[in-house]
Amino acid sequence: MDRTLVQSHTGSFGHIMQTFALSLLVSFIGTLAGAMFIPPSLVGLFIVVEVVMLVSVFIIRFRGKTIGYPFLYIFTAVTGVTLYPVIANYGGLLGANLVSVAFLATAGIFGGLSFYAYRSQRDFSFLGGFLFAATIGLIVVSLASLFIPMGSVTNLVISVLGIVVFSGWVLYDVSQYKDGVGSEQVPMAALNIYLNFINLFIYILRFLASIVGFSRN
């Protein structure tokens, strides 16, 4: 009886991944909405909402609390809207076929790393401190790039680092969640995995754009 009670209050890894998959679907719907219904003049508002929600997540995690499913799906819908201009921009640079290749590459890398971390007996918790510091570094560089033009070589290096860092996060998070989490922690776990996937996708797009930039110079 006690064991059954514990299991009923535990979110399995499968449940986490199902929630993540649904989050991706919600994000895709948000991207379609951004393409068809959201005026470009309103995208800035969605970006502000996205940033505020993301900061809220950090504060919630710092306080040892968690988020609910409504927060998760609202956030992923909002990020879907803000992703549309990014994807459209890379589509103009790379073409729709290469954007599709980037998504398939992201799915392949994500799937392979997730499978390895889930099946492996290795403990990837040692990566946590390095990945956190590296992510802060990437955020700082990304903010700086808004004001300082980055050359092709710099963009290539940043994109490779981004791919490595978020690949590391996939290993870290999957290894942390593979034995399940408390049921109330499932939305936060799914959000972490969602952010890993989306950021990996964006950095792969940036990598391909850097390669194309080299070939044109």
Backbone bond lengths (Angstrom), bond angles and torsions (degrees), N, CA, C in turn:
res aa  C-N    CA-C-N  psi(-1)  N-CA   C-N-CA  omega(-1)  CA-C   N-CA-C  phi
1 M - - - 1.470 - - 1.523 111.23 -
2 D 1.325 116.72 -45.55 1.466 120.01 -179.26 1.514 110.51 -63.19
3 R 1.370 115.12 -41.35 1.457 118.98 -178.83 1.529 110.60 -63.53
4 T 1.328 116.56 -41.84 1.464 120.43 178.37 1.517 111.36 -62.27
5 L 1.337 116.00 -39.52 1.460 120.79 179.06 1.515 111.47 -63.53
6 V 1.354 117.07 -41.97 1.458 121.21 178.74 1.516 110.82 -63.66
7 Q 1.353 116.31 -44.05 1.455 119.70 -178.77 1.527 111.52 -63.99
8 S 1.340 116.72 -35.17 1.463 119.52 -177.99 1.521 112.00 -68.65
9 H 1.319 116.82 -19.52 1.457 120.71 180.00 1.529 111.53 -104.99
10 T 1.337 116.57 16.09 1.454 120.95 -179.24 1.521 109.97 -117.62
11 G 1.340 115.40 131.59 1.454 119.97 175.26 1.515 109.25 -88.02
12 S 1.327 117.72 116.72 1.458 121.46 -178.89 1.522 110.25 -70.90
13 F 1.330 115.50 165.20 1.467 119.80 177.06 1.525 110.24 -61.37
14 G 1.346 115.53 -37.84 1.469 118.90 177.49 1.510 111.88 -60.50
15 H 1.323 117.16 -39.69 1.467 121.41 178.06 1.526 110.59 -64.76
16 I 1.335 116.25 -40.62 1.463 120.26 177.91 1.522 110.43 -60.55
17 M 1.337 116.37 -45.88 1.459 120.40 -177.16 1.529 111.12 -69.86
18 Q 1.324 117.92 -33.75 1.466 120.10 175.01 1.523 110.69 -64.13
19 T 1.327 115.43 -41.44 1.468 119.90 177.95 1.520 110.64 -65.32
20 F 1.334 116.82 -40.00 1.465 121.42 175.84 1.530 110.55 -60.82
21 A 1.345 116.85 -45.92 1.467 120.51 -179.71 1.524 110.79 -61.21
22 L 1.325 117.01 -41.26 1.463 120.44 177.42 1.531 110.56 -65.36
23 S 1.330 116.43 -35.55 1.468 120.85 176.95 1.524 110.60 -62.51
24 L 1.338 116.59 -41.62 1.468 120.51 177.01 1.522 110.72 -62.40
25 L 1.329 116.58 -40.55 1.461 120.30 178.58 1.527 110.84 -63.14
26 V 1.336 116.29 -44.45 1.473 120.65 177.92 1.525 109.65 -61.36
27 S 1.329 116.96 -41.20 1.464 121.17 178.86 1.524 110.63 -63.15
28 F 1.334 116.77 -40.41 1.466 121.27 178.67 1.533 110.46 -62.99
29 I 1.322 115.67 -41.84 1.471 119.86 176.73 1.535 109.97 -62.57
30 G 1.344 116.39 -39.54 1.453 120.38 176.05 1.521 112.02 -61.80
31 T 1.336 116.04 -39.06 1.471 120.24 178.15 1.522 110.74 -64.86
32 L 1.336 116.53 -41.91 1.463 119.93 176.64 1.515 110.93 -62.37
33 A 1.338 116.28 -40.52 1.468 120.04 177.74 1.520 110.60 -63.40
34 G 1.343 116.23 -40.05 1.454 120.22 177.75 1.515 112.18 -63.05
35 A 1.338 115.79 -34.63 1.465 120.38 -179.06 1.526 112.05 -74.83
36 M 1.348 116.89 -36.23 1.464 119.80 -168.97 1.530 114.64 -106.09
37 F 1.333 116.99 -27.88 1.460 118.24 -169.81 1.531 115.08 -123.44
38 I 1.348 117.91 -26.07 1.466 120.10 -173.74 1.528 109.76 -90.22
39 P 1.315 118.40 118.53 1.474 120.45 177.37 1.532 110.26 -63.19
40 P 1.326 117.74 143.99 1.472 120.55 178.96 1.530 112.83 -54.63
41 S 1.332 116.98 -29.90 1.463 120.06 -178.81 1.523 112.70 -67.11
42 L 1.338 117.25 -18.82 1.461 121.12 -178.77 1.526 113.49 -96.42
43 V 1.325 116.94 -8.43 1.471 120.13 -177.66 1.527 110.49 -61.62
44 G 1.347 116.43 -37.01 1.460 120.12 178.87 1.526 111.78 -58.11
45 L 1.336 116.56 -37.34 1.462 120.77 178.06 1.525 110.64 -64.49
46 F 1.327 116.16 -41.51 1.468 119.86 178.19 1.527 111.15 -64.96
47 I 1.330 116.92 -35.19 1.462 120.25 177.61 1.526 110.18 -64.49
48 V 1.322 116.49 -42.20 1.470 120.23 177.77 1.526 110.37 -60.86
49 V 1.345 116.14 -45.74 1.470 120.21 178.45 1.520 110.46 -60.61
50 E 1.325 116.89 -41.67 1.472 121.53 179.37 1.524 111.03 -60.82
51 V 1.329 116.72 -46.70 1.463 120.83 -179.29 1.528 110.90 -63.72
52 V 1.338 116.25 -43.71 1.470 120.23 179.49 1.522 110.61 -61.30
53 M 1.329 116.92 -43.05 1.469 120.45 179.77 1.525 111.07 -67.07
54 L 1.333 116.57 -37.63 1.461 120.02 179.94 1.526 110.79 -67.01
55 V 1.330 116.61 -42.18 1.470 120.18 176.01 1.529 109.92 -62.59
56 S 1.330 116.06 -38.86 1.464 120.09 178.12 1.520 111.28 -61.08
57 V 1.333 116.57 -37.44 1.466 120.65 178.41 1.525 110.58 -61.59
58 F 1.344 116.38 -45.09 1.463 120.13 179.24 1.530 110.87 -61.22
59 I 1.330 116.65 -41.39 1.466 120.57 179.80 1.528 110.14 -66.17
60 I 1.329 116.20 -42.97 1.466 120.81 179.36 1.521 110.71 -61.51
61 R 1.325 116.88 -44.06 1.468 120.79 179.59 1.526 110.61 -66.10
62 F 1.332 116.62 -40.11 1.465 120.29 179.81 1.524 110.94 -61.66
63 R 1.310 116.73 -33.33 1.466 121.09 -179.43 1.523 112.28 -85.59
64 G 1.334 116.54 3.09 1.455 120.35 177.70 1.511 114.27 75.08
65 K 1.322 117.12 19.56 1.468 121.07 179.45 1.525 109.06 -105.28
66 T 1.311 116.54 -176.17 1.454 119.78 -178.78 1.522 110.27 -137.42
67 I 1.327 116.42 174.64 1.463 122.21 -179.46 1.526 108.98 -105.75
68 G 1.323 115.78 167.11 1.454 120.87 177.27 1.523 111.29 -105.12
69 Y 1.325 115.61 174.35 1.467 120.37 -179.36 1.534 112.26 -63.37
70 P 1.350 120.29 -39.89 1.470 118.67 178.22 1.534 112.16 -58.38
71 F 1.332 116.91 -43.34 1.466 120.46 178.52 1.523 109.73 -60.04
72 L 1.343 117.07 -45.75 1.468 121.44 -178.89 1.522 111.44 -57.58
73 Y 1.319 116.77 -49.24 1.460 119.27 -174.09 1.527 112.41 -75.47
74 I 1.315 117.16 -32.16 1.469 118.85 173.70 1.526 109.81 -64.57
75 F 1.341 116.25 -44.12 1.462 119.85 -179.47 1.519 111.22 -62.52
76 T 1.329 117.44 -45.05 1.464 119.46 -177.68 1.533 111.08 -68.35
77 A 1.341 117.10 -32.31 1.464 119.46 175.48 1.528 110.56 -66.03
78 V 1.324 115.85 -43.12 1.469 120.54 179.54 1.531 110.43 -64.01
79 T 1.324 117.24 -44.06 1.470 119.31 179.06 1.527 110.90 -65.15
80 G 1.327 116.30 -31.37 1.459 118.88 175.65 1.520 111.36 -61.47
81 V 1.333 116.19 -42.29 1.472 120.62 177.65 1.524 110.81 -62.26
82 T 1.338 116.63 -44.46 1.465 119.46 -177.83 1.526 112.06 -74.11
83 L 1.325 117.05 -18.89 1.476 119.94 177.71 1.527 112.00 -73.96
84 Y 1.338 116.85 -27.30 1.459 118.37 -175.08 1.527 113.16 -56.76
85 P 1.360 120.31 -49.32 1.475 118.75 178.82 1.528 112.50 -60.70
86 V 1.331 116.98 -34.35 1.471 120.64 178.99 1.521 110.20 -65.13
87 I 1.332 115.81 -48.83 1.463 120.14 -179.53 1.525 110.53 -65.21
88 A 1.339 116.27 -39.76 1.465 119.95 178.78 1.524 110.82 -63.02
89 N 1.321 117.18 -40.07 1.458 121.54 178.64 1.526 110.98 -63.07
90 Y 1.332 115.83 -48.29 1.470 119.02 178.93 1.525 110.95 -67.82
91 G 1.345 116.64 -30.80 1.458 119.18 175.83 1.514 111.59 -62.77
92 G 1.347 116.02 -37.83 1.459 120.01 176.82 1.515 112.22 -67.63
93 L 1.338 117.23 -35.50 1.459 121.41 -179.65 1.520 112.74 -78.16
94 L 1.330 116.33 -40.85 1.454 121.18 -170.43 1.523 113.87 -105.90
95 G 1.319 116.51 -26.59 1.454 120.64 -172.03 1.525 109.99 94.44
96 A 1.313 115.37 154.82 1.467 120.74 -175.94 1.526 111.72 -62.05
97 N 1.341 117.40 -35.09 1.464 120.24 -177.34 1.526 111.62 -63.42
98 L 1.341 117.31 -44.29 1.463 119.98 -179.51 1.526 111.90 -70.18
99 V 1.326 116.68 -32.41 1.469 119.25 175.03 1.526 109.35 -63.74
100 S 1.336 116.19 -41.00 1.466 120.27 176.45 1.522 110.96 -63.63
101 V 1.334 116.94 -40.62 1.463 120.97 177.19 1.530 110.40 -61.22
102 A 1.338 116.01 -40.83 1.466 120.11 179.17 1.516 110.82 -62.32
103 F 1.337 116.73 -41.00 1.467 119.48 179.42 1.520 110.96 -66.30
104 L 1.330 116.60 -42.75 1.466 120.21 179.23 1.531 110.83 -65.35
105 A 1.343 116.02 -38.35 1.467 119.74 177.08 1.525 110.33 -64.06
106 T 1.333 115.83 -40.94 1.469 120.18 177.67 1.521 110.55 -60.93
107 A 1.334 116.37 -47.32 1.463 120.73 179.95 1.524 110.65 -61.77
108 G 1.351 116.77 -40.39 1.459 120.72 179.90 1.521 112.62 -65.79
109 I 1.338 115.89 -47.58 1.472 120.33 179.62 1.526 110.22 -64.28
110 F 1.330 116.07 -45.62 1.460 120.82 179.95 1.529 110.88 -60.78
111 G 1.327 115.95 -46.77 1.459 120.12 -179.34 1.524 112.34 -63.57
112 G 1.347 116.17 -43.84 1.461 119.91 -179.95 1.517 112.45 -64.16
113 L 1.328 117.15 -45.40 1.468 121.07 179.81 1.525 111.26 -66.29
114 S 1.342 116.34 -39.66 1.462 120.04 179.07 1.525 110.52 -62.96
115 F 1.317 116.16 -44.32 1.467 120.54 179.28 1.524 110.77 -62.20
116 Y 1.343 115.67 -43.99 1.467 119.64 -179.86 1.530 111.08 -63.43
117 A 1.332 116.46 -46.62 1.467 119.56 -178.67 1.522 111.25 -64.77
118 Y 1.332 116.24 -35.52 1.465 120.14 -178.95 1.526 111.44 -70.55
119 R 1.330 116.25 -39.17 1.467 120.28 -176.55 1.523 113.29 -86.49
120 S 1.322 115.72 -22.82 1.458 120.07 -174.98 1.525 111.45 -73.30
121 Q 1.320 114.98 149.16 1.460 121.20 174.30 1.533 111.60 -89.75
122 R 1.325 116.49 -2.21 1.463 120.22 -178.57 1.521 110.96 -72.53
123 D 1.311 114.55 147.33 1.464 121.53 176.16 1.525 108.15 -99.73
124 F 1.326 116.55 115.29 1.465 120.90 -177.09 1.521 112.58 -95.78
125 S 1.327 116.79 12.74 1.465 119.57 -178.42 1.527 112.53 -64.09
126 F 1.347 116.66 -22.28 1.463 119.98 179.66 1.530 111.82 -65.21
127 L 1.334 117.30 -17.37 1.463 120.67 -179.14 1.527 113.09 -78.15
128 G 1.339 116.60 -16.55 1.463 120.45 -170.54 1.512 114.80 -53.98
129 G 1.329 117.78 -51.62 1.462 121.15 -177.39 1.515 112.24 -62.95
130 F 1.329 116.85 -44.42 1.465 121.19 179.57 1.526 110.61 -63.06
131 L 1.343 116.89 -45.75 1.459 120.55 -177.32 1.525 111.51 -64.39
132 F 1.328 116.77 -38.97 1.468 119.91 178.52 1.519 110.46 -63.16
133 A 1.347 117.18 -47.32 1.463 120.96 179.84 1.530 110.77 -63.06
134 A 1.335 116.47 -41.52 1.466 120.46 -179.44 1.528 111.13 -66.04
135 T 1.330 116.70 -37.44 1.464 120.28 178.97 1.530 110.95 -65.75
136 I 1.324 116.53 -42.04 1.468 120.17 175.63 1.524 109.78 -59.58
137 G 1.334 117.04 -42.06 1.459 121.10 177.82 1.512 112.08 -60.68
138 L 1.342 116.86 -42.30 1.462 120.50 179.07 1.526 111.25 -64.89
139 I 1.336 116.35 -38.59 1.474 120.03 178.26 1.527 110.39 -63.46
140 V 1.336 116.44 -43.89 1.470 120.92 179.79 1.528 110.32 -61.99
141 V 1.332 116.32 -44.54 1.464 120.31 -179.56 1.529 110.39 -65.09
142 S 1.334 116.69 -40.14 1.462 120.64 179.42 1.529 111.12 -62.98
143 L 1.332 116.67 -41.16 1.463 120.27 177.06 1.523 110.82 -65.64
144 A 1.336 116.19 -40.69 1.464 120.29 179.40 1.526 111.23 -63.76
145 S 1.351 116.59 -34.24 1.463 120.49 -178.35 1.525 112.22 -66.97
146 L 1.345 116.92 -17.54 1.463 119.85 176.53 1.525 111.13 -70.00
147 F 1.341 116.43 -23.28 1.457 121.10 -176.22 1.532 112.98 -115.76
148 I 1.329 116.44 -22.60 1.467 120.98 -178.41 1.521 108.77 -118.95
149 P 1.322 119.11 118.94 1.464 120.82 178.98 1.528 111.01 -60.66
150 M 1.328 116.33 134.99 1.454 122.33 179.06 1.527 109.84 -102.93
151 G 1.318 117.05 134.34 1.456 121.40 177.61 1.518 111.75 -74.68
152 S 1.331 115.90 172.33 1.469 121.25 -177.67 1.522 111.58 -62.31
153 V 1.338 116.11 -41.25 1.469 119.55 -179.02 1.525 109.93 -65.38
154 T 1.327 116.50 -44.08 1.466 120.41 179.75 1.515 111.26 -62.09
155 N 1.336 116.43 -43.13 1.462 120.43 178.56 1.521 111.34 -62.33
156 L 1.329 116.19 -38.80 1.465 120.22 179.62 1.526 110.34 -65.11
157 V 1.330 116.49 -45.14 1.468 120.87 -179.95 1.529 110.57 -62.47
158 I 1.339 116.05 -44.67 1.465 120.17 -179.35 1.531 110.66 -63.23
159 S 1.326 116.21 -41.39 1.470 119.46 -178.73 1.531 110.85 -65.39
160 V 1.336 116.92 -40.43 1.472 120.03 178.27 1.529 110.19 -64.69
161 L 1.327 116.14 -44.25 1.473 119.89 177.69 1.527 111.00 -60.92
162 G 1.330 116.50 -41.27 1.463 120.26 179.09 1.522 111.87 -62.59
163 I 1.322 116.19 -41.75 1.470 120.65 177.99 1.526 110.25 -62.33
164 V 1.342 116.17 -43.90 1.465 120.56 -179.51 1.530 110.73 -64.84
165 V 1.327 116.42 -45.42 1.468 120.77 -176.65 1.528 110.90 -63.35
166 F 1.327 117.88 -47.58 1.470 118.78 -176.33 1.525 112.10 -78.23
167 S 1.322 117.18 -21.49 1.469 119.22 168.01 1.529 109.31 -65.86
168 G 1.331 115.40 -39.90 1.463 120.54 176.73 1.517 111.66 -62.97
169 W 1.329 116.41 -39.85 1.468 120.08 178.10 1.523 111.64 -63.32
170 V 1.341 116.97 -36.55 1.469 119.90 177.29 1.529 109.67 -61.26
171 L 1.333 116.80 -47.50 1.465 120.54 177.60 1.520 111.08 -58.94
172 Y 1.322 115.80 -46.39 1.467 121.01 -176.57 1.525 111.16 -63.61
173 D 1.337 116.36 -51.81 1.464 119.34 -174.63 1.526 112.06 -67.42
174 V 1.332 117.40 -43.10 1.464 119.16 -179.85 1.525 110.57 -62.74
175 S 1.329 116.74 -40.60 1.470 119.52 178.68 1.528 111.11 -65.26
176 Q 1.341 117.36 -30.13 1.459 120.85 178.43 1.530 112.01 -75.61
177 Y 1.329 116.50 -30.82 1.460 120.51 -172.22 1.523 113.80 -102.28
178 K 1.316 119.23 -8.06 1.469 120.32 -170.29 1.522 113.51 -63.35
179 D 1.314 117.93 -23.91 1.466 120.46 177.31 1.525 112.24 -93.50
180 G 1.332 116.57 8.43 1.455 121.17 179.07 1.523 112.47 92.12
181 V 1.301 115.53 164.57 1.459 122.79 177.28 1.524 107.84 -136.18
182 G 1.316 116.50 171.45 1.450 119.64 173.43 1.521 110.41 -60.15
183 S 1.317 117.96 144.99 1.461 120.96 -174.86 1.530 112.41 -56.85
184 E 1.334 117.09 -33.06 1.465 120.33 179.56 1.524 112.37 -73.25
185 Q 1.340 117.22 -14.00 1.462 121.32 -179.06 1.521 113.33 -94.74
186 V 1.332 116.71 -4.87 1.474 120.05 -177.60 1.531 112.39 -59.09
187 P 1.349 120.33 -47.04 1.472 119.02 179.81 1.526 113.13 -58.40
188 M 1.333 117.79 -40.77 1.459 120.19 179.13 1.531 111.01 -66.46
189 A 1.325 116.77 -41.58 1.458 120.39 178.68 1.526 110.57 -62.59
190 A 1.339 116.37 -44.14 1.464 120.63 178.87 1.525 110.95 -63.76
191 L 1.334 116.96 -37.62 1.468 120.70 178.48 1.525 110.73 -63.98
192 N 1.328 117.06 -42.93 1.464 120.00 178.59 1.525 111.02 -59.35
193 I 1.323 116.22 -44.95 1.466 120.17 -179.40 1.529 110.32 -67.60
194 Y 1.326 116.50 -38.66 1.472 120.60 176.86 1.529 110.84 -59.68
195 L 1.328 117.34 -45.76 1.466 120.82 -179.94 1.521 111.00 -64.20
196 N 1.336 117.26 -36.57 1.463 120.32 176.13 1.523 110.59 -60.30
197 F 1.330 116.19 -46.75 1.465 121.27 -177.63 1.525 110.88 -63.74
198 I 1.329 116.94 -49.07 1.469 120.92 -176.70 1.524 111.27 -63.46
199 N 1.339 116.70 -44.30 1.461 119.39 179.71 1.524 111.79 -66.86
200 L 1.318 116.84 -37.08 1.466 119.93 175.99 1.522 109.74 -61.76
201 F 1.309 117.30 -43.29 1.466 122.20 178.11 1.527 111.22 -60.05
202 I 1.323 116.72 -46.11 1.471 120.70 -178.42 1.527 110.83 -64.28
203 Y 1.331 117.80 -41.42 1.464 119.60 -178.96 1.527 111.89 -71.99
204 I 1.319 117.97 -29.55 1.465 119.84 173.76 1.526 109.93 -68.42
205 L 1.332 117.23 -40.36 1.468 120.26 174.39 1.524 110.54 -60.14
206 R 1.325 116.79 -43.43 1.464 121.11 179.81 1.526 110.59 -63.99
207 F 1.315 116.15 -38.21 1.466 120.64 178.10 1.530 110.56 -63.05
208 L 1.331 116.95 -46.91 1.463 120.40 179.98 1.530 110.77 -64.39
209 A 1.336 116.92 -38.41 1.464 119.96 178.00 1.519 110.94 -64.46
210 S 1.338 117.67 -36.96 1.467 121.41 177.84 1.522 110.67 -65.79
211 I 1.342 116.27 -41.11 1.469 120.27 178.16 1.523 110.92 -63.35
212 V 1.322 115.96 -44.07 1.470 120.69 178.29 1.530 110.01 -63.38
213 G 1.330 117.05 -38.55 1.454 120.91 177.54 1.516 112.20 -61.52
214 F 1.339 116.39 -41.11 1.465 120.17 176.38 1.525 111.09 -62.41
215 S 1.310 116.85 -42.54 1.467 120.35 -175.67 1.523 111.46 -67.71
216 R 1.326 116.62 -24.42 1.468 119.34 -178.66 1.518 112.81 -88.82
217 N 1.349 116.40 -14.93 1.466 119.74 179.96 1.527 111.34 -86.24
